[in-house]
Amino acid sequence: MNIHWLKTFIKAAETENFRQASEVLYITHPAVAKHIQRLEDELNIQLFERTGKSVK
């Protein structure tokens, strides 16, 4: 497990938006999505409920 994936998860959870998380973390939106996907794959669970542009 990568510490960057966890930091991305925390920021995405705080902002409830991958785009906003990417701006705060100074990474691209696709990088945020990839970090979350890899973390979900490693933990074998869905971490966010995705609805349009927001996540919960």
C-alpha positions as CSV (number, residue, x, y, z in Angstrom):
1,M,0.0,0.0,0.0
2,N,1.3,3.4,-1.0
3,I,1.1,6.4,1.5
4,H,0.3,8.7,-1.4
5,W,-2.9,6.6,-2.1
6,L,-4.0,7.2,1.5
7,K,-3.3,10.9,1.4
8,T,-5.3,11.1,-1.8
9,F,-8.1,9.2,-0.2
10,I,-8.2,11.5,2.8
11,K,-8.3,14.6,0.7
12,A,-10.9,13.2,-1.6
13,A,-13.0,12.3,1.4
14,E,-12.6,15.8,2.9
15,T,-13.6,17.6,-0.4
16,E,-16.0,14.9,-1.7
17,N,-14.7,15.7,-5.1
18,F,-11.8,14.2,-7.0
19,R,-11.1,17.4,-9.0
20,Q,-10.8,19.5,-5.9
21,A,-8.6,16.9,-4.3
22,S,-6.4,17.0,-7.3
23,E,-6.0,20.8,-7.1
24,V,-5.1,20.7,-3.4
25,L,-2.6,17.8,-3.9
26,Y,-1.1,19.3,-7.0
27,I,-1.7,16.2,-9.1
28,T,-4.0,15.5,-12.0
29,H,-7.6,14.4,-11.7
30,P,-6.8,11.0,-13.5
31,A,-4.0,10.5,-10.9
32,V,-6.5,10.9,-8.1
33,A,-8.9,8.4,-9.7
34,K,-6.0,6.0,-10.2
35,H,-4.9,6.3,-6.6
36,I,-8.4,5.6,-5.3
37,Q,-8.8,2.7,-7.7
38,R,-5.5,1.1,-6.7
39,L,-6.4,1.5,-3.0
40,E,-9.9,0.0,-3.6
41,D,-8.2,-2.9,-5.5
42,E,-5.7,-3.5,-2.7
43,L,-8.4,-3.4,0.1
44,N,-11.0,-5.2,-2.1
45,I,-13.7,-2.7,-1.2
46,Q,-15.4,0.3,-2.7
47,L,-14.4,3.4,-0.8
48,F,-16.7,5.9,-2.4
49,E,-20.2,6.1,-3.7
50,R,-19.7,8.0,-7.0
51,T,-22.6,10.2,-8.1
52,G,-21.9,12.5,-11.0
53,K,-19.1,14.9,-10.1
54,S,-19.2,14.2,-6.4
55,V,-18.2,11.3,-4.2
56,K,-19.4,10.3,-0.8
